[in-house]
Amino acid sequence: MLRIAIPNKGTLSAPAAQMLREAGYRQRTDPKDLVCRDEPNDVEFFYLRPRDIATYVGSGDLDLGITGRDLLIDAGSPAEEVLDLNFGGATFRFAASPETISSADEIGGRRIATAYPGVVERHLVEHGLKADVVRLDGAVENAVRLGVADVVADVVETGATLRQAGLVIIGEPILRSSAVLIRRLGAPAHNQADQLLRRLHGVLVARRYVMLAYDVRADLLDRATALTPGIESPTISPLHREGWVAVQAMVLRNDVHRIMDELYDLGARAILVTDIHACRL
């Protein structure tokens, strides 16, 4: 039986469970349940603290896990990212008082307060910098004002909280994080794990694309299919109406209205859009 860890609570919990449902896996109905067995798929789900998931997967006690890229790096566990699941995005940045530090080049030798020491330490190593990393739990915005640190490293959305603390963002992002599927480094091939990966990839594709169908004159087909090339190629079928064909192709959801307008201007008609609930490519 394949054993998978997913977040028990927090911002990643509900989206992870929803994605697994869309991939055809049973999920718990009671949020207090910590284990859910999906007998038809021969999978067992364990609901754990997001920070602990990389540790369980890296140790080999669980086969796969869904957690944040930031938490995977911070854990320093022998686990690796398999698939970016495209939700739970977060950006980590340095911030400091503009009167003290004005650029990222001045971070070396300073005290850096963060709730993610593993993320910061990896960044420092990658850039050949040395600094004292001060681990704090929770909000770190007041660390500079209270004299605990010279710089803070934290998740930044709008930067409003940092500005309230008298800090400004310095340098490029330390890390762009999102939810990821992880496995133990060097884990052997596993048929059920491969199946899960294909299903999740299918969900990601289905969320990004829609199926576009339309009718167009045959003499305009080349121009129309240039707008809708599809993933591999469009499906084209002759219509009973002489000189016309029907076309089906997958197009990016975010581009569909622009493409529909361009097709209509070209002369295409009966333009229909259908959601894709699942796929295998």
C-alpha positions as CSV (number, residue, x, y, z in Angstrom):
1,M,0.0,0.0,0.0
2,L,1.3,3.4,-1.0
3,R,1.6,5.8,2.0
4,I,1.3,9.5,1.5
5,A,1.6,12.5,3.9
6,I,-0.5,15.6,3.3
7,P,-0.9,18.7,5.5
8,N,-3.3,18.3,8.4
9,K,-3.9,22.1,8.7
10,G,-2.8,25.4,7.3
11,T,-3.0,27.0,3.9
12,L,-1.9,23.9,2.1
13,S,-4.3,21.4,3.7
14,A,-7.6,22.1,1.8
15,P,-6.1,22.6,-1.7
16,A,-4.0,19.4,-1.3
17,A,-7.1,17.4,-0.4
18,Q,-9.1,18.9,-3.2
19,M,-6.4,18.1,-5.8
20,L,-6.3,14.5,-4.6
21,R,-10.0,14.3,-4.9
22,E,-9.8,15.6,-8.5
23,A,-7.2,12.9,-9.1
24,G,-9.7,10.2,-8.0
25,Y,-8.5,9.6,-4.5
26,R,-10.7,9.3,-1.4
27,Q,-10.1,11.9,1.4
28,R,-11.2,12.1,5.0
29,T,-14.7,13.5,5.7
30,D,-13.9,14.4,9.3
31,P,-11.1,17.0,9.8
32,K,-10.2,15.3,13.1
33,D,-9.2,12.1,11.3
34,L,-5.4,11.6,11.0
35,V,-5.5,8.6,8.7
36,C,-7.6,7.8,5.6
37,R,-7.5,4.5,3.7
38,D,-8.4,4.5,0.0
39,E,-8.9,0.8,-0.5
40,P,-9.8,0.8,-4.2
41,N,-6.5,2.7,-5.0
42,D,-4.5,0.9,-2.4
43,V,-3.4,4.1,-0.8
44,E,-3.2,5.3,2.8
45,F,-3.1,9.0,3.6
46,F,-1.6,10.4,6.8
47,Y,-2.5,14.0,7.9
48,L,0.5,15.6,9.5
49,R,2.0,18.9,10.5
50,P,3.3,20.5,7.3
51,R,6.8,21.0,8.9
52,D,7.0,17.3,9.7
53,I,6.2,15.9,6.3
54,A,9.6,16.2,4.7
55,T,11.1,14.4,7.8
56,Y,8.8,11.4,7.5
57,V,9.3,11.1,3.7
58,G,13.0,11.6,3.9
59,S,13.3,8.8,6.5
60,G,11.4,6.4,4.3
61,D,8.6,5.9,6.8
62,L,6.2,7.4,4.2
63,D,6.5,7.0,0.4
64,L,5.4,10.5,-0.8
65,G,4.2,13.8,0.7
66,I,2.7,17.1,-0.2
67,T,4.3,20.1,1.5
68,G,5.8,23.5,0.7
69,R,9.1,23.9,-1.1
70,D,10.1,26.2,1.7
71,L,9.4,23.5,4.4
72,L,11.2,20.9,2.3
73,I,14.4,23.0,2.2
74,D,14.1,24.1,5.8
75,A,13.9,20.5,7.0
76,G,17.2,19.6,5.5
77,S,15.7,16.1,5.0
78,P,17.0,13.6,2.3
79,A,13.9,14.2,0.2
80,E,13.4,15.7,-3.2
81,E,10.8,17.6,-5.1
82,V,9.0,15.5,-7.8
83,L,6.2,17.8,-9.0
84,D,5.2,21.5,-8.5
85,L,1.5,21.4,-7.7
86,N,1.0,25.1,-8.5
87,F,-0.8,26.3,-5.3
88,G,0.2,27.8,-2.0
89,G,2.7,30.3,-3.5
90,A,4.9,32.3,-1.3
91,T,7.9,34.6,-1.8
92,F,10.7,34.9,0.8
93,R,12.8,38.1,0.9
94,F,15.2,40.0,3.1
95,A,14.2,43.2,4.7
96,A,16.1,45.7,6.9
97,S,16.0,49.3,8.0
98,P,17.0,51.6,5.1
99,E,19.2,53.5,7.5
100,T,21.3,50.4,8.2
101,I,21.4,48.3,5.0
102,S,20.6,49.4,1.5
103,S,21.5,46.4,-0.6
104,A,21.9,42.6,-0.4
105,D,25.7,42.9,-0.7
106,E,25.7,44.3,2.9
107,I,24.1,41.2,4.4
108,G,27.3,39.4,5.0
109,G,28.4,39.4,8.7
110,R,25.0,40.6,9.9
111,R,22.4,38.9,12.2
112,I,19.4,37.6,10.2
113,A,16.2,36.7,12.1
114,T,13.9,34.2,10.4
115,A,11.5,31.3,11.1
116,Y,13.1,29.4,8.2
117,P,16.8,29.1,9.1
118,G,17.3,26.2,6.6
119,V,16.0,28.4,3.7
120,V,18.3,31.3,4.7
121,E,21.3,29.2,5.3
122,R,21.0,27.5,1.9
123,H,20.7,31.0,0.2
124,L,23.8,32.2,2.1
125,V,25.9,29.2,1.0
126,E,24.8,29.5,-2.6
127,H,25.9,33.2,-2.6
128,G,29.1,32.7,-0.7
129,L,27.9,34.8,2.3
130,K,28.4,34.3,6.0
131,A,26.0,35.6,8.6
132,D,24.5,34.7,12.0
133,V,21.1,33.2,11.5
134,V,18.8,33.8,14.5
135,R,15.8,31.4,14.6
136,L,12.5,32.9,15.8
137,D,9.1,31.3,15.8
138,G,6.3,33.3,14.2
139,A,6.5,36.9,13.1
140,V,10.0,38.4,12.9
141,E,9.2,41.9,11.8
142,N,10.0,43.4,15.2
143,A,13.4,41.7,15.5
144,V,15.3,44.7,14.1
145,R,13.5,47.2,16.3
146,L,14.1,45.1,19.4
147,G,17.8,44.7,18.6
148,V,17.7,40.9,18.0
149,A,18.8,41.1,14.4
150,D,20.0,43.5,11.7
151,V,18.0,41.8,8.9
152,V,14.9,39.7,8.7
153,A,14.0,37.0,6.2
154,D,10.3,36.2,5.9
155,V,7.4,35.5,3.5
156,V,6.5,38.8,1.8
157,E,3.1,39.4,0.1
158,T,2.4,43.1,-0.1
159,G,5.2,44.3,2.2
160,A,2.7,46.3,4.3
161,T,3.7,44.6,7.6
162,L,7.4,45.2,7.0
163,R,6.7,48.9,6.2
164,Q,4.8,49.2,9.5
165,A,7.9,47.9,11.2
166,G,10.1,50.5,9.5
167,L,11.7,48.0,7.1
168,V,12.2,47.8,3.4
169,I,12.8,44.9,1.1
170,I,16.3,44.5,-0.1
171,G,17.7,42.4,-2.9
172,E,16.1,39.7,-5.0
173,P,13.8,37.0,-3.6
174,I,15.5,34.3,-1.5
175,L,13.0,31.7,-2.6
176,R,9.8,31.4,-4.5
177,S,7.9,28.6,-2.8
178,S,4.7,26.6,-3.6
179,A,3.2,23.2,-2.8
180,V,5.2,20.3,-4.1
181,L,5.0,16.5,-4.2
182,I,8.1,15.0,-2.6
183,R,9.8,11.6,-2.2
184,R,12.8,10.2,-0.5
185,L,16.1,10.7,-2.3
186,G,17.0,7.5,-4.2
187,A,13.6,5.9,-3.6
188,P,13.1,2.9,-5.9
189,A,10.5,3.0,-8.7
190,H,6.9,2.3,-7.5
191,N,4.0,1.7,-9.8
192,Q,1.4,3.3,-7.6
193,A,3.6,6.3,-7.1
194,D,4.0,6.7,-10.8
195,Q,0.2,6.4,-11.2
196,L,-0.3,9.1,-8.6
197,L,2.2,11.4,-10.4
198,R,0.3,10.9,-13.7
199,R,-3.0,11.6,-12.1
200,L,-1.8,14.8,-10.5
201,H,-0.1,15.9,-13.7
202,G,-3.5,15.3,-15.4
203,V,-5.2,17.5,-12.9
204,L,-2.7,20.3,-13.4
205,V,-3.2,20.2,-17.2
206,A,-7.0,20.1,-16.8
207,R,-6.9,23.2,-14.6
208,R,-4.8,25.1,-17.1
209,Y,-6.5,24.1,-20.3
210,V,-10.1,24.0,-21.8
211,M,-11.4,22.2,-24.9
212,L,-12.3,24.6,-27.7
213,A,-14.5,23.4,-30.5
214,Y,-15.6,25.4,-33.6
215,D,-16.7,25.2,-37.2
216,V,-14.7,26.9,-39.9
217,R,-14.5,27.0,-43.7
218,A,-11.9,24.5,-45.1
219,D,-10.1,27.3,-46.9
220,L,-9.5,29.1,-43.6
221,L,-8.4,26.0,-41.7
222,D,-4.7,26.7,-41.8
223,R,-5.2,30.2,-40.3
224,A,-7.6,28.8,-37.7
225,T,-5.4,26.0,-36.5
226,A,-2.5,28.4,-36.3
227,L,-4.6,30.0,-33.5
228,T,-5.5,26.6,-32.0
229,P,-2.5,24.2,-32.5
230,G,-3.5,22.1,-29.5
231,I,-1.1,20.1,-27.3
232,E,0.0,17.8,-30.2
233,S,-2.4,18.8,-33.0
234,P,-6.1,19.7,-33.3
235,T,-8.8,17.1,-34.2
236,I,-10.4,18.0,-37.5
237,S,-13.6,16.3,-38.9
238,P,-15.6,17.1,-42.1
239,L,-19.1,18.5,-41.7
240,H,-22.2,17.6,-43.7
241,R,-22.1,21.2,-44.8
242,E,-19.9,21.2,-47.9
243,G,-16.6,23.2,-47.6
244,W,-16.7,23.3,-43.8
245,V,-14.9,21.4,-41.0
246,A,-15.2,21.0,-37.3
247,V,-12.1,21.6,-35.1
248,Q,-11.4,20.6,-31.5
249,A,-8.2,21.6,-29.7
250,M,-7.0,22.2,-26.1
251,V,-6.2,25.9,-25.4
252,L,-4.9,27.7,-22.4
253,R,-7.8,28.7,-20.1
254,N,-6.3,32.2,-19.7
255,D,-6.2,32.8,-23.5
256,V,-9.5,31.3,-24.5
257,H,-11.6,34.5,-24.8
258,R,-8.9,36.2,-26.9
259,I,-8.7,33.1,-29.2
260,M,-12.5,33.0,-29.5
261,D,-12.6,36.6,-30.6
262,E,-9.9,36.0,-33.2
263,L,-11.6,32.9,-34.5
264,Y,-14.9,34.7,-34.8
265,D,-13.3,37.6,-36.7
266,L,-11.7,35.0,-39.0
267,G,-15.1,33.5,-39.8
268,A,-15.3,30.5,-37.4
269,R,-18.8,29.9,-35.9
270,A,-20.4,27.6,-33.3
271,I,-17.4,28.3,-31.0
272,L,-17.9,26.3,-27.8
273,V,-15.7,25.9,-24.7
274,T,-15.8,22.9,-22.4
275,D,-14.0,22.3,-19.1
276,I,-11.6,19.4,-18.8
277,H,-12.0,17.5,-15.6
278,A,-9.2,15.0,-16.1
279,C,-6.7,14.0,-18.8
280,R,-3.7,11.8,-19.6
281,L,-1.3,13.2,-22.2
